[in-house]
Amino acid sequence: MKTKCHAPHCPLCSGDDIDRFYEDDNRIYLSCLNCRLVFVPKGYWLDAKDEKNIYDLHENDPQDPRYRRFLSRLVSPLIDRLNPNQKGLDFGCGPGPTLSVLMEEQGQQLDLYDPFYYDDPSVFHKKYDFICATEVVEHLRDPKREFASLFKMLKRGGWLGIMTKRVMDKHAFGQWHYIRDMTHICFYRQHTFEYLARRFDARLNVVANDVILLYKK
Protein backbone atom coordinates (compact mmCIF):
# COMPACT_ATOMS: atom_id res chain seq x y z
CA MET A 1 0.00 0.00 0.00
CA LYS A 2 1.20 3.51 -0.80
CA THR A 3 2.37 5.63 2.08
CA LYS A 4 0.41 8.81 2.53
CA CYS A 5 2.66 11.83 1.96
CA HIS A 6 2.10 15.24 3.51
CA ALA A 7 2.79 17.47 0.54
CA PRO A 8 1.69 20.69 -1.14
CA HIS A 9 -1.37 20.69 -3.34
CA CYS A 10 -1.10 19.26 -6.83
CA PRO A 11 0.43 21.92 -9.11
CA LEU A 12 -2.02 21.06 -11.90
CA CYS A 13 -5.45 20.59 -10.31
CA SER A 14 -4.78 21.88 -6.75
CA GLY A 15 -5.95 18.56 -5.34
CA ASP A 16 -4.73 17.66 -1.86
CA ASP A 17 -5.04 13.88 -2.11
CA ILE A 18 -1.36 13.21 -2.71
CA ASP A 19 0.65 10.00 -2.44
CA ARG A 20 4.33 9.25 -2.56
CA PHE A 21 4.77 7.52 -5.91
CA TYR A 22 8.49 6.80 -6.21
CA GLU A 23 11.86 7.77 -4.78
CA ASP A 24 15.38 7.51 -6.19
CA ASP A 25 18.79 8.76 -5.09
CA ASN A 26 18.04 12.28 -6.32
CA ARG A 27 14.39 13.08 -5.72
CA ILE A 28 10.99 11.93 -4.60
CA TYR A 29 8.01 11.86 -6.94
CA LEU A 30 4.47 12.48 -5.76
CA SER A 31 1.22 11.48 -7.42
CA CYS A 32 -2.09 13.33 -7.41
CA LEU A 33 -4.99 10.92 -7.00
CA ASN A 34 -7.34 13.35 -8.74
CA CYS A 35 -5.66 14.30 -12.05
CA ARG A 36 -2.98 11.58 -11.76
CA LEU A 37 -0.09 13.96 -12.42
CA VAL A 38 3.25 12.74 -11.06
CA PHE A 39 5.36 15.65 -9.89
CA VAL A 40 8.56 16.57 -8.11
CA PRO A 41 8.21 18.76 -4.98
CA LYS A 42 9.63 22.27 -5.19
CA GLY A 43 12.51 21.53 -2.81
CA TYR A 44 14.09 19.35 -5.50
CA TRP A 45 13.90 21.86 -8.35
CA LEU A 46 17.04 23.28 -9.93
CA ASP A 47 17.54 27.02 -9.73
CA ALA A 48 17.04 28.95 -12.98
CA LYS A 49 20.77 29.26 -13.70
CA ASP A 50 21.43 25.52 -13.40
CA GLU A 51 18.31 24.77 -15.40
CA LYS A 52 19.43 27.03 -18.25
CA ASN A 53 22.92 25.51 -18.19
CA ILE A 54 21.34 22.16 -19.06
CA TYR A 55 19.23 23.67 -21.84
CA ASP A 56 22.33 25.35 -23.27
CA LEU A 57 23.72 21.85 -23.92
CA HIS A 58 20.83 20.99 -26.25
CA GLU A 59 21.86 20.86 -29.89
CA ASN A 60 18.59 21.27 -31.75
CA ASP A 61 19.49 22.00 -35.36
CA PRO A 62 16.73 22.71 -37.90
CA GLN A 63 18.90 20.98 -40.52
CA ASP A 64 19.31 17.78 -38.50
CA PRO A 65 17.20 15.15 -40.33
CA ARG A 66 16.78 13.02 -37.20
CA TYR A 67 15.44 15.95 -35.21
CA ARG A 68 13.14 16.92 -38.06
CA ARG A 69 11.76 13.37 -38.18
CA PHE A 70 11.21 13.44 -34.43
CA LEU A 71 9.22 16.69 -34.57
CA SER A 72 7.32 15.59 -37.66
CA ARG A 73 5.47 13.12 -35.43
CA LEU A 74 3.58 16.14 -34.11
CA VAL A 75 3.81 18.37 -37.17
CA SER A 76 2.23 15.87 -39.60
CA PRO A 77 -1.00 15.12 -37.69
CA LEU A 78 -1.35 18.78 -36.74
CA ILE A 79 -0.95 20.00 -40.34
CA ASP A 80 -3.67 17.53 -41.36
CA ARG A 81 -6.07 19.36 -39.05
CA LEU A 82 -5.18 22.96 -39.97
CA ASN A 83 -6.22 25.26 -42.76
CA PRO A 84 -3.44 26.95 -44.75
CA ASN A 85 -1.78 30.12 -43.50
CA GLN A 86 -2.99 29.97 -39.91
CA LYS A 87 -1.27 31.66 -36.98
CA GLY A 88 0.48 29.58 -34.34
CA LEU A 89 2.84 29.74 -31.40
CA ASP A 90 5.87 27.56 -30.69
CA PHE A 91 5.71 27.64 -26.90
CA GLY A 92 9.02 26.72 -25.25
CA CYS A 93 10.88 26.71 -28.55
CA GLY A 94 14.35 26.44 -26.95
CA PRO A 95 17.64 27.83 -28.25
CA GLY A 96 17.32 26.30 -31.73
CA PRO A 97 13.71 26.67 -32.93
CA THR A 98 12.96 23.90 -35.40
CA LEU A 99 9.27 23.06 -35.15
CA SER A 100 8.46 26.58 -36.35
CA VAL A 101 10.65 25.97 -39.43
CA LEU A 102 8.80 22.74 -40.24
CA MET A 103 5.40 24.38 -39.79
CA GLU A 104 6.36 27.42 -41.89
CA GLU A 105 7.53 25.07 -44.65
CA GLN A 106 3.93 23.81 -44.65
CA GLY A 107 2.53 27.32 -45.09
CA GLN A 108 1.81 28.23 -41.46
CA GLN A 109 2.90 31.34 -39.53
CA LEU A 110 4.47 31.06 -36.07
CA ASP A 111 5.54 33.25 -33.19
CA LEU A 112 8.22 32.01 -30.80
CA TYR A 113 8.25 32.01 -27.02
CA ASP A 114 10.72 30.63 -24.52
CA PRO A 115 11.36 32.07 -21.04
CA PHE A 116 15.13 31.66 -21.47
CA TYR A 117 15.75 32.31 -25.16
CA TYR A 118 12.77 34.14 -26.69
CA ASP A 119 11.16 35.92 -23.76
CA ASP A 120 8.54 37.93 -25.60
CA PRO A 121 5.59 38.53 -23.24
CA SER A 122 3.54 40.07 -26.05
CA VAL A 123 2.51 36.56 -27.15
CA PHE A 124 0.33 36.24 -24.05
CA HIS A 125 -1.92 39.01 -25.36
CA LYS A 126 -2.53 37.36 -28.75
CA LYS A 127 -4.91 34.71 -30.01
CA TYR A 128 -3.68 31.69 -31.95
CA ASP A 129 -5.18 29.05 -34.24
CA PHE A 130 -2.75 26.50 -32.84
CA ILE A 131 -0.07 26.24 -30.16
CA CYS A 132 2.73 23.68 -30.05
CA ALA A 133 4.57 22.60 -26.90
CA THR A 134 7.16 19.96 -27.78
CA GLU A 135 9.13 18.50 -24.87
CA VAL A 136 7.95 21.42 -22.74
CA VAL A 137 5.15 20.47 -20.34
CA GLU A 138 7.42 18.22 -18.27
CA HIS A 139 9.39 21.36 -17.31
CA LEU A 140 6.46 23.47 -16.11
CA ARG A 141 6.74 24.80 -12.56
CA ASP A 142 3.14 26.01 -12.43
CA PRO A 143 1.25 23.80 -14.89
CA LYS A 144 -2.17 24.95 -13.66
CA ARG A 145 -1.38 28.56 -14.57
CA GLU A 146 0.53 27.67 -17.74
CA PHE A 147 -2.21 25.47 -19.21
CA ALA A 148 -4.84 28.09 -18.35
CA SER A 149 -2.73 30.67 -20.17
CA LEU A 150 -2.28 28.45 -23.22
CA PHE A 151 -5.99 27.73 -23.54
CA LYS A 152 -6.77 31.43 -23.06
CA MET A 153 -4.48 32.26 -26.01
CA LEU A 154 -6.00 29.49 -28.13
CA LYS A 155 -8.96 30.41 -30.31
CA ARG A 156 -12.10 28.29 -30.20
CA GLY A 157 -11.65 25.64 -32.83
CA GLY A 158 -7.90 25.77 -32.27
CA TRP A 159 -5.42 23.01 -31.49
CA LEU A 160 -2.90 22.55 -28.70
CA GLY A 161 -0.22 20.06 -29.76
CA ILE A 162 1.89 18.46 -27.04
CA MET A 163 4.86 16.12 -27.17
CA THR A 164 5.86 14.54 -23.87
CA LYS A 165 6.47 10.97 -22.81
CA ARG A 166 3.73 9.49 -20.63
CA VAL A 167 3.95 7.69 -17.30
CA MET A 168 3.23 3.99 -17.46
CA ASP A 169 3.41 1.82 -14.32
CA LYS A 170 5.61 2.33 -11.28
CA HIS A 171 8.16 -0.33 -12.29
CA ALA A 172 8.64 1.25 -15.71
CA PHE A 173 8.87 4.67 -14.06
CA GLY A 174 11.85 3.54 -11.97
CA GLN A 175 13.68 2.39 -15.13
CA TRP A 176 12.70 5.45 -17.15
CA HIS A 177 15.43 7.66 -18.63
CA TYR A 178 12.97 10.57 -18.56
CA ILE A 179 13.24 11.01 -14.79
CA ARG A 180 17.06 11.23 -14.95
CA ASP A 181 16.76 14.69 -16.46
CA MET A 182 16.65 16.99 -13.42
CA THR A 183 14.77 19.66 -15.38
CA HIS A 184 11.81 17.28 -15.73
CA ILE A 185 9.45 17.91 -12.83
CA CYS A 186 5.98 16.99 -14.16
CA PHE A 187 5.02 13.65 -15.65
CA TYR A 188 1.66 13.02 -17.30
CA ARG A 189 -0.57 9.99 -17.64
CA GLN A 190 -3.46 9.31 -19.98
CA HIS A 191 -5.81 10.23 -17.13
CA THR A 192 -4.01 13.58 -16.74
CA PHE A 193 -4.72 14.56 -20.32
CA GLU A 194 -8.33 13.42 -19.91
CA TYR A 195 -8.52 15.77 -16.91
CA LEU A 196 -7.14 18.65 -19.01
CA ALA A 197 -9.68 17.96 -21.75
CA ARG A 198 -12.53 18.15 -19.23
CA ARG A 199 -11.10 21.19 -17.49
CA PHE A 200 -10.76 23.25 -20.67
CA ASP A 201 -13.69 21.86 -22.65
CA ALA A 202 -11.40 20.27 -25.22
CA ARG A 203 -11.48 17.10 -27.27
CA LEU A 204 -8.57 14.77 -26.65
CA ASN A 205 -6.77 13.10 -29.55
CA VAL A 206 -4.03 10.63 -28.55
CA VAL A 207 -1.90 10.36 -31.69
CA ALA A 208 0.97 8.34 -30.19
CA ASN A 209 2.46 7.47 -26.82
CA ASP A 210 4.11 10.89 -26.69
CA VAL A 211 1.93 12.96 -29.03
CA ILE A 212 -1.28 14.56 -27.78
CA LEU A 213 -3.64 16.94 -29.58
CA LEU A 214 -6.29 18.91 -27.70
CA TYR A 215 -9.02 20.62 -29.72
CA LYS A 216 -10.64 23.62 -28.05
CA LYS A 217 -14.38 23.27 -28.65
VENSULPE-V594955 format. One line per field, one symbol per residue. ss: DSSP state (H for helix, E for strand, L for the rest). psi: psi as a letter, one per 20 degrees, with the letter a starting at -180 (. if undefined). A space follows every 10 residues. Layout:
ss = ???
psi = ???
//
This chain:
ss = LLLELLLLLL LLLLLLLEEE EEELLLLEEE EELLLLLEEL LHHHLLLHHH HHHHHLLLLL LLLLHHHHHH HHHHHHHHHL LLLLLLEEEE ELLLLLLLHH HHHHHLLLEE EEEELLLELL HHHHHLLEEE EEEELLHHHL LLHHHHHHHH HHHEEEEEEE EEELLELLLH HHHHLLHHHH LLLLLEEELH HHHHHHHHHL LEEEEEEELL EEEEEEL
psi = qqppporrqp igijqjnpqp gqpaihrqpq ppifijppqp qhijqqrhgh ghhghiipmo piiohghghg hihggghghh iqqqlrprpn oliaimpghh gghhhjjrpq rqpphhhmnn ihhijrpqhq ppnplgiiip hmhggghggg hhhpqpjrpo ppoqqqpcrh ghghjphhii oiioippqrg hghhgggghj lqppoohrhj pppppo.
//
